[in-house]
Amino acid sequence: MMSMTSKPSLARRCDGVTRRDMLRLGGLSAFGLGLADLFRLRATGADQKIRAKSCILLWLDGGPSHLETLDLKPDAPAEVRGPFQPIATNVAGIEISELLPQTARLCDKVAIIRSMTSPLGEHGLANRYLLSGYKPSPVLQYPNYGSVVTHLRNGGSVLPPYVSIPESRGSASGFLGSAHEPFETGGDPSKPEFRVKDLEFFPGVGEARIQRRREYLAEFDGVQSRLEAGAAPTDSAFDRAYRLVTSADAKSAFDLNAEPPEVRARYGPRMFGQSCLLARRLVERGVPFVDVQYTGWDTHEQLVRQLRDGYTGAKVGVGLVPTLDLGYAALIQDLSERGLLDETLVIAMGEFGRTPKLNTRGGRDHWPRVFSVMLAGGGVRGGQVIGSSDRVGESPHDNPVTPADLACTIYTLLGIDPTQNLHTADGRPVQINQGGMMIRM
């Protein structure tokens, strides 16, 4: 059994690491507004009905197969269509995998993009592209969505503005700097001994000792500010950490034991589902951005075992896709019942899809040319499919959507002008999004 202080081991990917028919600057048919109108309304605060206050990103690390989840091809040759069958959803004409029955019952709340496309098929590069909307560059590391959102929205709450469950993969903040890295929970929320790392005092260092250090730093800062006349007071990392570890409200936000047993059961007993529940508790308390890392989707072999059956050998139905189905559907339904879905954008995606043909090991390899993404809440109109792939799931058939287009759309739904500039440490202006267009919905 994992100790309370150890990190869960993240599943390894094969690299060893744990517009088309889009709207241009005229119309924004998803909302019936022009882009200029949208930002004019945003400036007056009149667009609150379409602005998401928070975002939950469910990151399916490794590249989930679109052909076994959201874009099945039942009429394709056997080596393409794979082992699973499509089922009807609660929206006429939309079918998804038989492994997603809970999600099928709430597709009226979900928009499925079936025409995502990227040229990058290596995990690290594709990951950075999908999480920022910028192709990776050797001269500048671009920040992820969470770091941009919290850079612009850090409202001074005792809770961290960007939380990663259980931990992030690599640097998220890019040129925005370490102050905008996510707070990592560590651990496995499904375990009885789950404790959030860095939320308790270091052994042997109690509150009284921390308070003495804080008073010393305050005195030091006071002397420094007098020497630097006119310098504005700063909210130091030490102060933020102090407020976090001494706040009963912060500790309660991460306490899943406060949830009724029937609610916890609804999300499922495994790590991903309980992480989704923790994400809901955090956005409910005003955290702007939460990402849930769900690893293991690099299915080069034994696809049926990984996606459907799982590795436990206990029974069919505990693999990657049934676990995703249970946690995702519970999250969307729970947010909806609590009146939070309209103000919470939920994104479920990985860095690319999988090859149209099954390989000789019973798996599929990397395939960025076309793959699928799910969006829900936060101003997204559910019950629709955006774009399509060709008859074998090899390329976009219509409405291709790039990571830059997706980024433009996500930022707009979150009330952030994608043409706004951020600045590097040396003052260089960098536009939040370049080359992206709002997705036609």
TORKOL-4160 file (C-alpha; in steps of 0.2 Angstrom, whole numbers, padded with zeros to 4 digits, m for minus):
441
<pt num="1" X="0000" Y="0000" Z="0000"/>
<pt num="2" X="0006" Y="0017" Z="m0004"/>
<pt num="3" X="0012" Y="0028" Z="0010"/>
<pt num="4" X="0004" Y="0045" Z="0014"/>
<pt num="5" X="0019" Y="0054" Z="0008"/>
<pt num="6" X="0023" Y="0045" Z="m0008"/>
<pt num="7" X="0018" Y="0050" Z="m0025"/>
<pt num="8" X="0008" Y="0038" Z="m0036"/>
<pt num="9" X="0018" Y="0030" Z="m0050"/>
<pt num="10" X="0011" Y="0038" Z="m0066"/>
<pt num="11" X="0010" Y="0026" Z="m0080"/>
<pt num="12" X="0024" Y="0027" Z="m0093"/>
<pt num="13" X="0021" Y="0032" Z="m0111"/>
<pt num="14" X="0032" Y="0023" Z="m0124"/>
<pt num="15" X="0044" Y="0038" Z="m0124"/>
<pt num="16" X="0048" Y="0034" Z="m0106"/>
<pt num="17" X="0040" Y="0050" Z="m0099"/>
<pt num="18" X="0029" Y="0046" Z="m0083"/>
<pt num="19" X="m0049" Y="0135" Z="m0207"/>
<pt num="20" X="m0056" Y="0129" Z="m0214"/>
<pt num="21" X="m0075" Y="0130" Z="m0211"/>
<pt num="22" X="m0072" Y="0141" Z="m0195"/>
<pt num="23" X="m0079" Y="0158" Z="m0190"/>
<pt num="24" X="m0067" Y="0172" Z="m0194"/>
<pt num="25" X="m0068" Y="0189" Z="m0186"/>
<pt num="26" X="m0086" Y="0191" Z="m0191"/>
<pt num="27" X="m0098" Y="0179" Z="m0183"/>
<pt num="28" X="m0098" Y="0169" Z="m0167"/>
<pt num="29" X="m0113" Y="0157" Z="m0171"/>
<pt num="30" X="m0110" Y="0147" Z="m0155"/>
<pt num="31" X="m0118" Y="0162" Z="m0146"/>
<pt num="32" X="m0126" Y="0172" Z="m0159"/>
<pt num="33" X="m0113" Y="0186" Z="m0156"/>
<pt num="34" X="m0099" Y="0193" Z="m0167"/>
<pt num="35" X="m0081" Y="0193" Z="m0159"/>
<pt num="36" X="m0081" Y="0212" Z="m0158"/>
<pt num="37" X="m0098" Y="0211" Z="m0149"/>
<pt num="38" X="m0092" Y="0198" Z="m0137"/>
<pt num="39" X="m0077" Y="0208" Z="m0131"/>
<pt num="40" X="m0087" Y="0224" Z="m0131"/>
<pt num="41" X="m0100" Y="0216" Z="m0119"/>
<pt num="42" X="m0086" Y="0208" Z="m0109"/>
<pt num="43" X="m0079" Y="0225" Z="m0106"/>
<pt num="44" X="m0096" Y="0231" Z="m0098"/>
<pt num="45" X="m0098" Y="0214" Z="m0088"/>
<pt num="46" X="m0114" Y="0211" Z="m0098"/>
<pt num="47" X="m0108" Y="0194" Z="m0105"/>
<pt num="48" X="m0108" Y="0184" Z="m0088"/>
<pt num="49" X="m0120" Y="0171" Z="m0095"/>
<pt num="50" X="m0107" Y="0165" Z="m0107"/>
<pt num="51" X="m0092" Y="0167" Z="m0097"/>
<pt num="52" X="m0085" Y="0152" Z="m0087"/>
<pt num="53" X="m0078" Y="0156" Z="m0070"/>
<pt num="54" X="m0068" Y="0140" Z="m0069"/>
<pt num="55" X="m0061" Y="0126" Z="m0080"/>
<pt num="56" X="m0058" Y="0107" Z="m0076"/>
<pt num="57" X="m0046" Y="0099" Z="m0088"/>
<pt num="58" X="m0046" Y="0080" Z="m0089"/>
<pt num="59" X="m0029" Y="0076" Z="m0097"/>
<pt num="60" X="m0029" Y="0059" Z="m0104"/>
<pt num="61" X="m0011" Y="0057" Z="m0105"/>
<pt num="62" X="m0003" Y="0045" Z="m0119"/>
<pt num="63" X="m0016" Y="0048" Z="m0133"/>
<pt num="64" X="m0033" Y="0040" Z="m0131"/>
<pt num="65" X="m0039" Y="0030" Z="m0146"/>
<pt num="66" X="m0053" Y="0040" Z="m0155"/>
<pt num="67" X="m0058" Y="0024" Z="m0164"/>
<pt num="68" X="m0062" Y="0015" Z="m0147"/>
<pt num="69" X="m0070" Y="0030" Z="m0138"/>
<pt num="70" X="m0079" Y="0044" Z="m0148"/>
<pt num="71" X="m0077" Y="0041" Z="m0166"/>
<pt num="72" X="m0080" Y="0022" Z="m0170"/>
<pt num="73" X="m0081" Y="0016" Z="m0188"/>
<pt num="74" X="m0092" Y="0001" Z="m0188"/>
<pt num="75" X="m0093" Y="0000" Z="m0207"/>
<pt num="76" X="m0074" Y="0000" Z="m0209"/>
<pt num="77" X="m0063" Y="m0016" Z="m0212"/>
<pt num="78" X="m0060" Y="m0026" Z="m0197"/>
<pt num="79" X="m0042" Y="m0020" Z="m0194"/>
<pt num="80" X="m0049" Y="m0002" Z="m0193"/>
<pt num="81" X="m0065" Y="m0004" Z="m0184"/>
<pt num="82" X="m0058" Y="m0013" Z="m0169"/>
<pt num="83" X="m0066" Y="m0024" Z="m0156"/>
<pt num="84" X="m0079" Y="m0012" Z="m0149"/>
<pt num="85" X="m0097" Y="m0008" Z="m0155"/>
<pt num="86" X="m0105" Y="0009" Z="m0156"/>
<pt num="87" X="m0121" Y="0013" Z="m0145"/>
<pt num="88" X="m0134" Y="0026" Z="m0147"/>
<pt num="89" X="m0133" Y="0041" Z="m0135"/>
<pt num="90" X="m0148" Y="0052" Z="m0129"/>
<pt num="91" X="m0145" Y="0063" Z="m0144"/>
<pt num="92" X="m0152" Y="0057" Z="m0160"/>
<pt num="93" X="m0139" Y="0052" Z="m0173"/>
<pt num="94" X="m0124" Y="0053" Z="m0161"/>
<pt num="95" X="m0116" Y="0036" Z="m0157"/>
<pt num="96" X="m0101" Y="0033" Z="m0146"/>
<pt num="97" X="m0092" Y="0017" Z="m0139"/>
<pt num="98" X="m0101" Y="0004" Z="m0129"/>
<pt num="99" X="m0088" Y="0007" Z="m0116"/>
<pt num="100" X="m0096" Y="0024" Z="m0112"/>
<pt num="101" X="m0114" Y="0020" Z="m0107"/>
<pt num="102" X="m0115" Y="0033" Z="m0093"/>
<pt num="103" X="m0108" Y="0047" Z="m0105"/>
<pt num="104" X="m0120" Y="0041" Z="m0118"/>
<pt num="105" X="m0134" Y="0046" Z="m0107"/>
<pt num="106" X="m0129" Y="0064" Z="m0105"/>
<pt num="107" X="m0122" Y="0068" Z="m0122"/>
<pt num="108" X="m0135" Y="0082" Z="m0123"/>
<pt num="109" X="m0123" Y="0091" Z="m0112"/>
<pt num="110" X="m0107" Y="0087" Z="m0122"/>
<pt num="111" X="m0100" Y="0094" Z="m0138"/>
<pt num="112" X="m0089" Y="0081" Z="m0146"/>
<pt num="113" X="m0075" Y="0087" Z="m0158"/>
<pt num="114" X="m0071" Y="0073" Z="m0171"/>
<pt num="115" X="m0059" Y="0083" Z="m0182"/>
<pt num="116" X="m0045" Y="0089" Z="m0170"/>
<pt num="117" X="m0029" Y="0088" Z="m0180"/>
<pt num="118" X="m0010" Y="0091" Z="m0177"/>
<pt num="119" X="0006" Y="0087" Z="m0186"/>
<pt num="120" X="0015" Y="0082" Z="m0169"/>
<pt num="121" X="0015" Y="0064" Z="m0165"/>
<pt num="122" X="0028" Y="0063" Z="m0151"/>
<pt num="123" X="0021" Y="0064" Z="m0133"/>
<pt num="124" X="0031" Y="0078" Z="m0126"/>
<pt num="125" X="0029" Y="0090" Z="m0141"/>
<pt num="126" X="0011" Y="0086" Z="m0144"/>
<pt num="127" X="0007" Y="0088" Z="m0126"/>
<pt num="128" X="0014" Y="0105" Z="m0125"/>
<pt num="129" X="0005" Y="0110" Z="m0142"/>
<pt num="130" X="m0012" Y="0104" Z="m0135"/>
<pt num="131" X="m0010" Y="0112" Z="m0118"/>
<pt num="132" X="m0005" Y="0129" Z="m0124"/>
<pt num="133" X="m0011" Y="0131" Z="m0142"/>
<pt num="134" X="0007" Y="0135" Z="m0148"/>
<pt num="135" X="0019" Y="0123" Z="m0157"/>
<pt num="136" X="0034" Y="0120" Z="m0146"/>
<pt num="137" X="0049" Y="0132" Z="m0149"/>
<pt num="138" X="0067" Y="0130" Z="m0144"/>
<pt num="139" X="0068" Y="0149" Z="m0140"/>
<pt num="140" X="0052" Y="0151" Z="m0129"/>
<pt num="141" X="0042" Y="0140" Z="m0118"/>
<pt num="142" X="0024" Y="0144" Z="m0119"/>
<pt num="143" X="0013" Y="0143" Z="m0103"/>
<pt num="144" X="m0001" Y="0130" Z="m0102"/>
<pt num="145" X="m0019" Y="0135" Z="m0100"/>
<pt num="146" X="m0019" Y="0134" Z="m0081"/>
<pt num="147" X="m0005" Y="0146" Z="m0079"/>
<pt num="148" X="m0012" Y="0159" Z="m0091"/>
<pt num="149" X="m0029" Y="0158" Z="m0083"/>
<pt num="150" X="m0022" Y="0160" Z="m0065"/>
<pt num="151" X="m0009" Y="0174" Z="m0071"/>
<pt num="152" X="m0024" Y="0184" Z="m0076"/>
<pt num="153" X="m0036" Y="0179" Z="m0063"/>
<pt num="154" X="m0027" Y="0176" Z="m0046"/>
<pt num="155" X="m0040" Y="0184" Z="m0035"/>
<pt num="156" X="m0030" Y="0182" Z="m0018"/>
<pt num="157" X="m0040" Y="0167" Z="m0012"/>
<pt num="158" X="m0032" Y="0156" Z="0001"/>
<pt num="159" X="m0033" Y="0141" Z="m0010"/>
<pt num="160" X="m0021" Y="0139" Z="m0025"/>
<pt num="161" X="m0028" Y="0146" Z="m0041"/>
<pt num="162" X="m0021" Y="0132" Z="m0051"/>
<pt num="163" X="m0022" Y="0114" Z="m0044"/>
<pt num="164" X="m0015" Y="0098" Z="m0053"/>
<pt num="165" X="m0021" Y="0081" Z="m0047"/>
<pt num="166" X="m0010" Y="0072" Z="m0043"/>
<pt num="167" X="0004" Y="0081" Z="m0051"/>
<pt num="168" X="0008" Y="0090" Z="m0067"/>
<pt num="169" X="0020" Y="0084" Z="m0081"/>
<pt num="170" X="0034" Y="0095" Z="m0083"/>
<pt num="171" X="0034" Y="0114" Z="m0082"/>
<pt num="172" X="0017" Y="0122" Z="m0085"/>
<pt num="173" X="0020" Y="0140" Z="m0083"/>
<pt num="174" X="0033" Y="0143" Z="m0097"/>
<pt num="175" X="0039" Y="0161" Z="m0098"/>
<pt num="176" X="0027" Y="0166" Z="m0084"/>
<pt num="177" X="0038" Y="0159" Z="m0071"/>
<pt num="178" X="0037" Y="0147" Z="m0057"/>
<pt num="179" X="0025" Y="0158" Z="m0047"/>
<pt num="180" X="0012" Y="0151" Z="m0060"/>
<pt num="181" X="0016" Y="0133" Z="m0058"/>
<pt num="182" X="0001" Y="0122" Z="m0052"/>
<pt num="183" X="m0001" Y="0117" Z="m0034"/>
<pt num="184" X="0001" Y="0098" Z="m0034"/>
<pt num="185" X="m0009" Y="0087" Z="m0023"/>
<pt num="186" X="0001" Y="0071" Z="m0024"/>
<pt num="187" X="m0006" Y="0055" Z="m0018"/>
<pt num="188" X="m0021" Y="0045" Z="m0023"/>
<pt num="189" X="m0038" Y="0052" Z="m0018"/>
<pt num="190" X="m0046" Y="0035" Z="m0019"/>
<pt num="191" X="m0035" Y="0029" Z="m0005"/>
<pt num="192" X="m0041" Y="0030" Z="0014"/>
<pt num="193" X="m0024" Y="0037" Z="0019"/>
<pt num="194" X="m0024" Y="0051" Z="0005"/>
<pt num="195" X="m0017" Y="0067" Z="0012"/>
<pt num="196" X="m0013" Y="0082" Z="0001"/>
<pt num="197" X="0006" Y="0085" Z="0001"/>
<pt num="198" X="0012" Y="0102" Z="0007"/>
<pt num="199" X="m0004" Y="0105" Z="0016"/>
<pt num="200" X="0003" Y="0101" Z="0033"/>
<pt num="201" X="0018" Y="0108" Z="0043"/>
<pt num="202" X="0035" Y="0101" Z="0040"/>
<pt num="203" X="0039" Y="0088" Z="0054"/>
<pt num="204" X="0046" Y="0097" Z="0069"/>
<pt num="205" X="0040" Y="0114" Z="0063"/>
<pt num="206" X="0024" Y="0119" Z="0071"/>
<pt num="207" X="0013" Y="0135" Z="0069"/>
<pt num="208" X="0022" Y="0145" Z="0082"/>
<pt num="209" X="0039" Y="0142" Z="0074"/>
<pt num="210" X="0031" Y="0147" Z="0057"/>
<pt num="211" X="0024" Y="0162" Z="0064"/>
<pt num="212" X="0040" Y="0168" Z="0071"/>
<pt num="213" X="0048" Y="0166" Z="0054"/>
<pt num="214" X="0034" Y="0175" Z="0046"/>
<pt num="215" X="0036" Y="0190" Z="0059"/>
<pt num="216" X="0055" Y="0190" Z="0055"/>
<pt num="217" X="0052" Y="0191" Z="0036"/>
<pt num="218" X="0039" Y="0204" Z="0039"/>
<pt num="219" X="0051" Y="0215" Z="0049"/>
<pt num="220" X="0064" Y="0212" Z="0035"/>
<pt num="221" X="0052" Y="0216" Z="0021"/>
<pt num="222" X="0048" Y="0232" Z="0031"/>
<pt num="223" X="0066" Y="0238" Z="0032"/>
<pt num="224" X="0068" Y="0234" Z="0013"/>
<pt num="225" X="0052" Y="0244" Z="0008"/>
<pt num="226" X="0059" Y="0259" Z="0018"/>
<pt num="227" X="0075" Y="0258" Z="0009"/>
<pt num="228" X="0065" Y="0256" Z="m0008"/>
<pt num="229" X="0054" Y="0271" Z="m0005"/>
<pt num="230" X="0037" Y="0269" Z="m0014"/>
<pt num="231" X="0039" Y="0250" Z="m0017"/>
<pt num="232" X="0022" Y="0242" Z="m0017"/>
<pt num="233" X="0020" Y="0228" Z="m0004"/>
<pt num="234" X="0020" Y="0210" Z="m0011"/>
<pt num="235" X="0011" Y="0194" Z="m0008"/>
<pt num="236" X="0026" Y="0183" Z="m0005"/>
<pt num="237" X="0026" Y="0165" Z="m0009"/>
<pt num="238" X="0030" Y="0162" Z="0010"/>
<pt num="239" X="0014" Y="0172" Z="0015"/>
<pt num="240" X="0003" Y="0162" Z="0002"/>
<pt num="241" X="0010" Y="0145" Z="0009"/>
<pt num="242" X="0008" Y="0151" Z="0027"/>
<pt num="243" X="m0011" Y="0155" Z="0024"/>
<pt num="244" X="m0013" Y="0138" Z="0015"/>
<pt num="245" X="m0006" Y="0127" Z="0029"/>
<pt num="246" X="m0015" Y="0137" Z="0043"/>
<pt num="247" X="m0032" Y="0138" Z="0034"/>
<pt num="248" X="m0045" Y="0126" Z="0040"/>
<pt num="249" X="m0055" Y="0131" Z="0025"/>
<pt num="250" X="m0041" Y="0126" Z="0013"/>
<pt num="251" X="m0040" Y="0109" Z="0022"/>
<pt num="252" X="m0058" Y="0106" Z="0021"/>
<pt num="253" X="m0058" Y="0109" Z="0002"/>
<pt num="254" X="m0047" Y="0094" Z="0000"/>
<pt num="255" X="m0056" Y="0083" Z="0012"/>
<pt num="256" X="m0065" Y="0070" Z="0002"/>
<pt num="257" X="m0072" Y="0062" Z="0018"/>
<pt num="258" X="m0083" Y="0077" Z="0019"/>
<pt num="259" X="m0093" Y="0070" Z="0004"/>
<pt num="260" X="m0108" Y="0058" Z="0008"/>
<pt num="261" X="m0103" Y="0040" Z="0004"/>
<pt num="262" X="m0116" Y="0039" Z="m0010"/>
<pt num="263" X="m0108" Y="0054" Z="m0019"/>
<pt num="264" X="m0091" Y="0046" Z="m0018"/>
<pt num="265" X="m0098" Y="0030" Z="m0024"/>
<pt num="266" X="m0106" Y="0039" Z="m0039"/>
<pt num="267" X="m0089" Y="0044" Z="m0045"/>
<pt num="268" X="m0082" Y="0026" Z="m0044"/>
<pt num="269" X="m0069" Y="0019" Z="m0032"/>
<pt num="270" X="m0053" Y="0022" Z="m0043"/>
<pt num="271" X="m0041" Y="0036" Z="m0043"/>
<pt num="272" X="m0048" Y="0045" Z="m0058"/>
<pt num="273" X="m0066" Y="0046" Z="m0052"/>
<pt num="274" X="m0061" Y="0052" Z="m0035"/>
<pt num="275" X="m0049" Y="0065" Z="m0043"/>
<pt num="276" X="m0064" Y="0072" Z="m0053"/>
<pt num="277" X="m0074" Y="0073" Z="m0037"/>
<pt num="278" X="m0059" Y="0083" Z="m0029"/>
<pt num="279" X="m0059" Y="0094" Z="m0044"/>
<pt num="280" X="m0078" Y="0098" Z="m0042"/>
<pt num="281" X="m0075" Y="0102" Z="m0023"/>
<pt num="282" X="m0061" Y="0115" Z="m0028"/>
<pt num="283" X="m0070" Y="0124" Z="m0042"/>
<pt num="284" X="m0085" Y="0125" Z="m0031"/>
<pt num="285" X="m0074" Y="0135" Z="m0019"/>
<pt num="286" X="m0068" Y="0146" Z="m0032"/>
<pt num="287" X="m0052" Y="0138" Z="m0039"/>
<pt num="288" X="m0051" Y="0145" Z="m0057"/>
<pt num="289" X="m0042" Y="0130" Z="m0065"/>
<pt num="290" X="m0040" Y="0112" Z="m0060"/>
<pt num="291" X="m0032" Y="0098" Z="m0071"/>
<pt num="292" X="m0034" Y="0080" Z="m0067"/>
<pt num="293" X="m0020" Y="0069" Z="m0074"/>
<pt num="294" X="m0026" Y="0052" Z="m0080"/>
<pt num="295" X="m0012" Y="0042" Z="m0087"/>
<pt num="296" X="m0009" Y="0026" Z="m0097"/>
<pt num="297" X="m0018" Y="0029" Z="m0113"/>
<pt num="298" X="m0002" Y="0025" Z="m0124"/>
<pt num="299" X="m0010" Y="0009" Z="m0130"/>
<pt num="300" X="0003" Y="0001" Z="m0142"/>
<pt num="301" X="m0002" Y="m0017" Z="m0137"/>
<pt num="302" X="m0016" Y="m0027" Z="m0130"/>
<pt num="303" X="m0029" Y="m0013" Z="m0133"/>
<pt num="304" X="m0043" Y="m0023" Z="m0126"/>
<pt num="305" X="m0035" Y="m0027" Z="m0110"/>
<pt num="306" X="m0030" Y="m0009" Z="m0107"/>
<pt num="307" X="m0045" Y="0000" Z="m0113"/>
<pt num="308" X="m0059" Y="m0012" Z="m0107"/>
<pt num="309" X="m0053" Y="m0025" Z="m0094"/>
<pt num="310" X="m0039" Y="m0016" Z="m0084"/>
<pt num="311" X="m0023" Y="m0024" Z="m0077"/>
<pt num="312" X="m0031" Y="m0031" Z="m0061"/>
<pt num="313" X="m0038" Y="m0047" Z="m0068"/>
<pt num="314" X="m0053" Y="m0045" Z="m0056"/>
<pt num="315" X="m0066" Y="m0043" Z="m0069"/>
<pt num="316" X="m0071" Y="m0035" Z="m0086"/>
<pt num="317" X="m0075" Y="m0016" Z="m0085"/>
<pt num="318" X="m0061" Y="m0008" Z="m0074"/>
<pt num="319" X="m0050" Y="m0003" Z="m0089"/>
<pt num="320" X="m0046" Y="0015" Z="m0095"/>
<pt num="321" X="m0062" Y="0019" Z="m0104"/>
<pt num="322" X="m0075" Y="0012" Z="m0091"/>
<pt num="323" X="m0066" Y="0022" Z="m0078"/>
<pt num="324" X="m0066" Y="0037" Z="m0088"/>
<pt num="325" X="m0085" Y="0035" Z="m0091"/>
<pt num="326" X="m0089" Y="0033" Z="m0073"/>
<pt num="327" X="m0079" Y="0048" Z="m0067"/>
<pt num="328" X="m0083" Y="0060" Z="m0082"/>
<pt num="329" X="m0102" Y="0056" Z="m0082"/>
<pt num="330" X="m0103" Y="0059" Z="m0063"/>
<pt num="331" X="m0093" Y="0075" Z="m0064"/>
<pt num="332" X="m0104" Y="0082" Z="m0078"/>
<pt num="333" X="m0120" Y="0077" Z="m0069"/>
<pt num="334" X="m0115" Y="0083" Z="m0052"/>
<pt num="335" X="m0110" Y="0100" Z="m0059"/>
<pt num="336" X="m0126" Y="0101" Z="m0068"/>
<pt num="337" X="m0136" Y="0097" Z="m0052"/>
<pt num="338" X="m0127" Y="0110" Z="m0042"/>
<pt num="339" X="m0130" Y="0123" Z="m0055"/>
<pt num="340" X="m0111" Y="0124" Z="m0058"/>
<pt num="341" X="m0110" Y="0117" Z="m0076"/>
<pt num="342" X="m0114" Y="0134" Z="m0085"/>
<pt num="343" X="m0100" Y="0142" Z="m0076"/>
<pt num="344" X="m0087" Y="0128" Z="m0077"/>
<pt num="345" X="m0079" Y="0123" Z="m0093"/>
<pt num="346" X="m0075" Y="0104" Z="m0093"/>
<pt num="347" X="m0062" Y="0098" Z="m0106"/>
<pt num="348" X="m0057" Y="0080" Z="m0109"/>
<pt num="349" X="m0043" Y="0077" Z="m0121"/>
<pt num="350" X="m0026" Y="0069" Z="m0124"/>
<pt num="351" X="m0011" Y="0074" Z="m0135"/>
<pt num="352" X="m0017" Y="0064" Z="m0151"/>
<pt num="353" X="m0026" Y="0049" Z="m0157"/>
<pt num="354" X="m0021" Y="0032" Z="m0163"/>
<pt num="355" X="m0018" Y="0024" Z="m0180"/>
<pt num="356" X="m0032" Y="0019" Z="m0191"/>
<pt num="357" X="m0026" Y="0001" Z="m0192"/>
<pt num="358" X="m0023" Y="m0011" Z="m0177"/>
<pt num="359" X="m0005" Y="m0016" Z="m0176"/>
<pt num="360" X="0002" Y="m0034" Z="m0175"/>
<pt num="361" X="0002" Y="m0033" Z="m0156"/>
<pt num="362" X="m0016" Y="m0029" Z="m0154"/>
<pt num="363" X="m0014" Y="m0011" Z="m0151"/>
<pt num="364" X="m0013" Y="0006" Z="m0161"/>
<pt num="365" X="0001" Y="0018" Z="m0163"/>
<pt num="366" X="0002" Y="0037" Z="m0162"/>
<pt num="367" X="m0009" Y="0046" Z="m0174"/>
<pt num="368" X="m0010" Y="0065" Z="m0173"/>
<pt num="369" X="m0018" Y="0068" Z="m0190"/>
<pt num="370" X="m0036" Y="0067" Z="m0183"/>
<pt num="371" X="m0043" Y="0063" Z="m0165"/>
<pt num="372" X="m0057" Y="0068" Z="m0154"/>
<pt num="373" X="m0060" Y="0080" Z="m0139"/>
<pt num="374" X="m0075" Y="0083" Z="m0127"/>
<pt num="375" X="m0081" Y="0100" Z="m0121"/>
<pt num="376" X="m0095" Y="0103" Z="m0109"/>
<pt num="377" X="m0102" Y="0117" Z="m0099"/>
<pt num="378" X="m0095" Y="0135" Z="m0098"/>
<pt num="379" X="m0105" Y="0141" Z="m0113"/>
<pt num="380" X="m0103" Y="0126" Z="m0124"/>
<pt num="381" X="m0119" Y="0120" Z="m0132"/>
<pt num="382" X="m0121" Y="0102" Z="m0129"/>
<pt num="383" X="m0129" Y="0088" Z="m0140"/>
<pt num="384" X="m0118" Y="0091" Z="m0155"/>
<pt num="385" X="m0103" Y="0084" Z="m0165"/>
<pt num="386" X="m0091" Y="0097" Z="m0172"/>
<pt num="387" X="m0082" Y="0091" Z="m0188"/>
<pt num="388" X="m0079" Y="0073" Z="m0194"/>
<pt num="389" X="m0066" Y="0061" Z="m0199"/>
<pt num="390" X="m0065" Y="0051" Z="m0215"/>
<pt num="391" X="m0072" Y="0034" Z="m0216"/>
<pt num="392" X="m0057" Y="0025" Z="m0208"/>
<pt num="393" X="m0053" Y="0039" Z="m0195"/>
<pt num="394" X="m0037" Y="0043" Z="m0204"/>
<pt num="395" X="m0039" Y="0062" Z="m0208"/>
<pt num="396" X="m0052" Y="0076" Z="m0205"/>
<pt num="397" X="m0066" Y="0075" Z="m0217"/>
<pt num="398" X="m0073" Y="0092" Z="m0213"/>
<pt num="399" X="m0071" Y="0107" Z="m0201"/>
<pt num="400" X="m0053" Y="0103" Z="m0196"/>
<pt num="401" X="m0049" Y="0110" Z="m0179"/>
<pt num="402" X="m0031" Y="0114" Z="m0174"/>
<pt num="403" X="m0024" Y="0116" Z="m0156"/>
<pt num="404" X="m0023" Y="0135" Z="m0159"/>
<pt num="405" X="m0041" Y="0135" Z="m0164"/>
<pt num="406" X="m0045" Y="0125" Z="m0148"/>
<pt num="407" X="m0035" Y="0137" Z="m0137"/>
<pt num="408" X="m0044" Y="0152" Z="m0145"/>
<pt num="409" X="m0061" Y="0144" Z="m0141"/>
<pt num="410" X="m0056" Y="0139" Z="m0123"/>
<pt num="411" X="m0049" Y="0157" Z="m0119"/>
<pt num="412" X="m0064" Y="0165" Z="m0126"/>
<pt num="413" X="m0076" Y="0154" Z="m0116"/>
<pt num="414" X="m0066" Y="0158" Z="m0100"/>
<pt num="415" X="m0069" Y="0177" Z="m0104"/>
<pt num="416" X="m0051" Y="0180" Z="m0109"/>
<pt num="417" X="m0047" Y="0190" Z="m0125"/>
<pt num="418" X="m0035" Y="0178" Z="m0135"/>
<pt num="419" X="m0027" Y="0193" Z="m0143"/>
<pt num="420" X="m0021" Y="0200" Z="m0127"/>
<pt num="421" X="m0003" Y="0201" Z="m0124"/>
<pt num="422" X="0007" Y="0193" Z="m0110"/>
<pt num="423" X="0025" Y="0198" Z="m0106"/>
<pt num="424" X="0041" Y="0188" Z="m0104"/>
<pt num="425" X="0053" Y="0191" Z="m0090"/>
<pt num="426" X="0063" Y="0203" Z="m0101"/>
<pt num="427" X="0047" Y="0212" Z="m0107"/>
<pt num="428" X="0044" Y="0205" Z="m0123"/>
<pt num="429" X="0025" Y="0204" Z="m0128"/>
<pt num="430" X="0018" Y="0188" Z="m0133"/>
<pt num="431" X="0000" Y="0186" Z="m0138"/>
<pt num="432" X="m0010" Y="0173" Z="m0129"/>
<pt num="433" X="m0016" Y="0165" Z="m0145"/>
<pt num="434" X="m0009" Y="0166" Z="m0162"/>
<pt num="435" X="m0017" Y="0159" Z="m0178"/>
<pt num="436" X="m0032" Y="0152" Z="m0169"/>
<pt num="437" X="m0050" Y="0154" Z="m0174"/>
<pt num="438" X="m0066" Y="0152" Z="m0164"/>
<pt num="439" X="m0073" Y="0135" Z="m0167"/>
<pt num="440" X="m0090" Y="0135" Z="m0176"/>
<pt num="441" X="m0103" Y="0127" Z="m0164"/>
